[in-house]
Amino acid sequence: MKTIINLSVLLSISAISYAQSFRYSADIPSVDSTGYYKIELSPELIGISSEMLSDVRIYKEGGEEIPFVRDRESNKVSDSRFIEYKIISKKNTPEVSSQYIVLNKGKNKIDKISFKVRNTDVKKRARLSGSDNQSDWYVIKNDYWLNNLKNRYSTTQLYTISFPLSNYKYFKLEIDDENSLPIDIQKIGFYESFERDGEVSFISEKVVNSKDSLKSSYFNVSFDDTVYFENLRLKIDGPEFYQRDVSISAEQLVSTSESYFSTIVNSTVSSDKKNEFNIGAIKTKNLRIRVYNKDNQPLSITGIDASYFKQFLIVKLDPRSSYSIKVGNNELYKPQYDIEQFKNNLPKPISTLVHGELTLNNNPKPQSTDSDNKNQVYLIWAIILLVGGVLIRVSIKMINELNAKNKG
């Protein structure tokens, strides 16, 4: 038994040595109310993070890890907005019914109405009717059953009812309150779907030095920190007409002391186009640009505009607590949170926050290499197998002793 305890302690120590340590942190601004917020990630934070943001975590003061959902803009984004109807009449007859009349000002053709209700755990019958003059009413749909009027992530639930396509000027929702108090409906309207361009973040940088040699021009661009971007536009000062071949290379880090330059663009620049290049996802601190002038006068590149589709972390924040983002630990894998399965259930719209400046943590734990990580994993598994073997051996010994005792 003593051996088992010693081995368990050793396993715990090994696990603790595998504890999380981050090189950088950034504060999240305080909020006024409890709810879900989108934290926009800077190009520097994405630039120093591992692939797929696998080493990014959010912590509350005291060290509690807070789950989040990743979100990312794209070229075209399907979105929706809530169009609120004016409630022109609201009547409540205790223990009988609640009645809401809303104005469909443009007599739009609709087949759904949504209403925002404060969370409640009841089941109600309802009826929808329509009118063009508020005198003559015509039933649209009878016997709705309103249930599931609660949201685990918000104090309100958005509930939608469907009905045959209609274009009445007025709609009346009647809810049966015979067996319970009324529910608290705050807004009534509909969701309008639309497609928009994805939101983009830009990084601008000037050329730090350049030279002309052997019918080519060379330019260097340096960022203050390693940054992330997906598109690149060259700012060119040239003659009225030009068309030149160009190559662009980005510095790639192998380690803190070793790097190499990899070609990310082989194309042409021309006076009749924007000179933009989609390069996919890249993280770098330095760029090298070469323009092949042939027998022409050299072109002048004054700077670059880099851009990427915005990336966010969606997280629930409490105004009574402070939070920070931690990043820079290549020992971590992508987190797996339950909330990822409920992304579509989160309330909308969600306010956007911008995190604070990245700061280097004092005495961060040295980052391990891949081989170090594998060795740690192998060690932990070896200890687990050893403890398991000892447990099996002790169990067999105890069973044999018990059987011998019973026979005796």
N, C-alpha and C positions, 0 to 999 in steps of 0.2 A: 504493500500500500504506500509506503514511504517513497518507493521508486516512482509510482504513478504520480504522486504529488510533485516530486522533483521535476519529472518530465513535463507536467502541466505548467509548472512555473516557467520552465525553459521555453515552452511553446508561447506562453503569454509574452515573455520578454522579446521573442522573435517577432511576434505580431506588433508589439509596441515600436520596435525598431523600424517597422515598415510604415509608421505613422506618417500622416500627411504634413508636408512642409512646402510653403509656397515662396517664390522669389519676389512676387509683386502683389500689391493690393491696391484697391481703389474704393473710396467711400461712395455709398449710394446716398443721394440727397434725402433728407427727411420729408415725410409726407404729412398731409393734413388729416387724412381719413384712412381707415382700414379698407383695403381693396387690392385689386390686381393692377400692376403697372408694367409697362414695357421699358426695360433698361437698354438704351441704345449703346452698342459697343463701338469703341473708337478703333481706328485702323491700327493703332499701336497695341491695344490689348489683343486684338485678333492676331496681330503679327507675332507676338511673343507666345501665344497659346499653342497647344498641341493641335494635331489634326482633329477636325470636328469639335473643337473646343472641349476636348475630353478632359483637360486639366482645369477647367473653370468651375469654381464653386462659389456659392453665396453663403455667408455666415452672419448670424445675428450676434450681437454682443454676448459674450459668455461662451461662444464657440459652437452654438447649435447650427447644424447645417440645414439650410432652407431649400426645399425643392423648387425647381423652376422648369419652364418649357422654353426650348429654343424656337425662334421665329426668324424668318428671312424674307426679304422682298425678292421679287423676280421681275423679269422683263414686263410681263403683264400680270396684274393681280386682280382676281375676282374679289369684289368687295361689296358691302351693302351699307346702307344708311337708313336710319329710322326716320320716317316722315310722320310727324305727329299730327293727328286730327284735332281740331278744336272741339272740345266737349261743350256743347251749347245747353245741355240740360242734364242734371244729375239728381235723381230722386230716390229716396229710401223710405220704404214703408216697413217699420219694424215687424219682424216675424211674418212678413208677406213676401216682399221682393225688393230688389235694387234695379234701377233703370238708368241707362246711359244713352244719350242721343249725341251722335257726332256728325260733323259736317264734312261731306266729301265735295269740297268747293268746286273742283273742276269736273265733277261727275265722271271721274276716272273709272275705267273698267277694272274691277278688282275681284279677286276670288279668295282673299285672305285678309284677316284683320288680326293684329297683335295687340296685346295689352300688357302693361307692366303692373304686376301685383306684388304686394308685400307678402313674404313667405307665410304660407298657411297650410295646415294639414287637414283639409276638408274636401268633400266631394259635393259639387253643386250641379243642379240642372239649369240650363239656360236656353234662350230662344233668340234668334236674330231676325229682324224684319227691316224693310226698307220703305222709303217714301220720298216723293219729290216736293211735297208741300207741308209736311208734318201733320196733316189732317188725315189723309188716307194712307193707311199702313198695310203692307203686304208681307206675308211671312216668306222668309227666304229659307230658313232651316229651323226645324223644331228639335227639341230634345237633345241638345248638347249635354254631354257630361264633362264638367270641368274638374279635372283632378291633376295630381302631380304639380301642385301650385307652390313648389318650394325649390330652392336652389342651394346646394351645399356650399357653393363658393361665393354667394352674394346674399344680401338681405332681401333681394327682390327676384322674381322670376318673370321671364318674358314668355307669355303663353299665346299661342297662335291657333285660331280656328279657321277652318276652310269651309267654303260654300260655293254654290254655282256662280259663275261669272255674272257680276251685277254692276250697274252704274247709277244707282240711286243717289240723289243728292244728300239724303240723310239715312243713317243706319241707326237702329235702336237695338241695344243689347239688354235683355231682361234676364235677371238671375233670381232663381227661387231661393228665398231666405226663410222658408217656413220652419225648418228644423234647426237653424243656427243663425248666429249673427252674420252681418254682411262681410264680404271680403273687401280689402282696401286696394282698389284699382287706382293707380296714380297717373297713368298715361294710356292713350289708345291711339293706334296708328297702323302703319304697315312698313315692312322692310322693302326698300327698293334696291334691287341688285344692279351692279354696274361693273365695268372693267376699267381699270386705271393703270397708268404707267407706274412701275415700281419706284419707290423712293431711293435716291442715290446719294452717297456721301462722296465728297471731293477732297483731294489732297493736291495742293499746288507746291511746286518746288522749282527753284532756279538752277540753272547750270552753274556748277562751281568752277569748272575750268574747261578749256577747249584748246585744240590745236589742229593745224592743217598740215598734212604730210602725204606725199606720193598720191596726189589726186583724190585724197579722202580727207574728211573732216571728222574729228573725234571729240566727243563731249562726255563729261562725267556729271552725274546727278547723285547727290547724297542726301538722305533723310536723317533727321536727328536720331531716330530709333528705327528698329525693324518695323515695317508697316505692311499691311495687307491691302491688295487691290486686284481688280479684275479687268479693268480697261485702262488704256493709256493714250493720251493725246499729246502730240508734239507741238510746241509753239515755235513756228518757223518764221524767220525774217529773210525773205529771198526776193529774187527778181519777179517781174510780172508773170512770167511763165517758167516753170521748172518741173522736172520729173526725175527723181533720183532713186536708186536702190538704197535701202537702209537696213541695218541689222542692229538689234538691241539685245544686250545681255544683262542678266540680273545676278547679283552675288548670292550664292547659296552657302549657308553655313554647314560645315561638317562637324565642327566642335567650336569651342570658344577661341581656339587659336588657329583653326584651319578653315579655309573656304575656297570656293571656285566660282567662276562665272559661267552661267548656262545661257545659251541663246533662247530668247523667248519670242523674238520677232525677226522674220526675214521677209521684207515686203518692199513697197515703194512709197515715197512721199511725192505729192504732186500739188501744184498750185490750184487745181480744180477740185480738190476734195478736202475733207476736214482733218485728214491725217490722224485718224483714230484707229486703235487696234484692240480687238478683244483677245486678251491673252489668257483667259481662264483665271484660276486662283493662283496668286503668287505672293510670297512673303520675302521681302528683301530690304536692305538698307542702302544699297548702292546700285546704280545703273550705269552701263556704258553704251554709248550710242555711236555708231559709225555710219556716215553718209558717203556714198561713192559718187564723187563729183565728175569723174571722167575729165573732159576738157573744159568744163564750165567753171565759172567763178564759185568759190565755196559758199555753201548755205550757212546761215547763222541760226542755231537753235538756242532760244533764250530761256526755255524752261519746259516743264511738263505739267499736265493735269492728269492725275491718276484718280480713278473712281471705282466704286464697288456698290453693289446693292446692300442696303442697310441690313444689319443683323441685330437681333434683340434677344434679351432674356425676359420672359414673362414670369413675374413672381408676386406673391401676395405679401404686402408690407403693412406694418402696424405703426402708427405715429408715435407710440410709446417706446419703440425700440429703435436702435441704430443698426445699420447693415453695411457690409462691405463685400466686394468681389475679390476673390483670391485667384491667382493664376501663376503658372510657372512651376509645374511639378510633373516631370515626364514619367513618374512612377504610377500615375493614375490612369484609370480607364474611364470611358464615357459613363457618367452616372445614369442610373436607371431609377426613375421616379414614377410613382403611380399616376401623378398628375398628367403625364404625357398622354395617357389614354383618354383624358377628358379635355383636351385642348379645345375642341369645338363646343364644349359646354361653358367655357369661361365667358363672363359678361363682356358686352361690347357697348360703346367704344372703350378702349383702354388708354389712359393717359401715358405719355412718354416722358421718361426722365433721362438725363445724361449723367453718367457716373463721373466722379471726380478724377483728378490727375493720378496716373499710375505712380506709385512710390515703391522704391526698392526696400524690401524688408531687411531689418538688421539681422546679421548672422544667419542667413537662410541656410538650410541644410544642403550640402553639396549634392548636385544632381547625379544620379547614378547612370551608368551606361546600360544598354540593353542586356549585356551579359551579366552585369551586376544584378539587374532585376530578375533575370532568369535564375541566377544562383540563389537569390533570396526565396523565390517561389519553390525551387527544388528543396531547399533546406526546410521550409515549413512543411512541405508534404512528407519529407523524410521523418520529421518529428511526429507528424500525425500518424503515419504508418507505424512508427515505433511504439507510440502510446497505444494504438489499436492492438498491436501484437501482444503487448504486455497485458492488456485487459483480457484478451482471449485466453492467454496462458493462465492468468489468475482465476478466471471463470471456470476453466476446465479443472483446475486443481481443486477448487471449492466443490464442484459437482462430484468429483471422484471421492473427496473426503466425506461428503454427505452420503453417497451411496455406500461407502464402507461402513459408516456409522449405522445406517439403516440395516445392513446385513448383520452387523454385530448385535 
